[in-house]
Amino acid sequence: MELGLLDVRVAVCGASTGFDASGLDRAGAVKAVREWSLIVNAASAALTLAAARVAECGPPPDAGAASTADWLAKETGGRR
């Protein structure tokens, strides 16, 4: 795993788990939507880049996946 990526995941997951929007006023909620949206978009872009690299290299041999798409669906909780 890339250096620091685990720390980022732990920080974001911790922040989202402890996030309570009920105490925010409108301005705070608007700011939170903007910030969380930036996090989601950045993570999605990085995921796309990493998935493209797995497509180039192939899924891990021990994953038991028939294809990269199958592996990616399993890893991300999606369906194929």
Contacts in CASP RR format, 6 or more apart in sequence:
PFRMAT RR
TARGET T0000
AUTHOR 0000-0000-0000
METHOD contacts of the structure
MODEL  1
MELGLLDVRVAVCGASTGFDASGLDRAGAVKAVREWSLIVNAASAALTLA
AARVAECGPPPDAGAASTADWLAKETGGRR
12 39 0 8 1.000
12 43 0 8 1.000
16 36 0 8 1.000
19 32 0 8 1.000
21 29 0 8 1.000
21 32 0 8 1.000
24 32 0 8 1.000
47 76 0 8 1.000
51 68 0 8 1.000
51 72 0 8 1.000
54 68 0 8 1.000
54 71 0 8 1.000
54 72 0 8 1.000
55 68 0 8 1.000
58 68 0 8 1.000
58 71 0 8 1.000
59 65 0 8 1.000
59 67 0 8 1.000
59 68 0 8 1.000
59 70 0 8 1.000
59 71 0 8 1.000
59 72 0 8 1.000
60 71 0 8 1.000
63 71 0 8 1.000
63 74 0 8 1.000
64 71 0 8 1.000
65 71 0 8 1.000
65 74 0 8 1.000
69 80 0 8 1.000
70 80 0 8 1.000
73 79 0 8 1.000
73 80 0 8 1.000
END
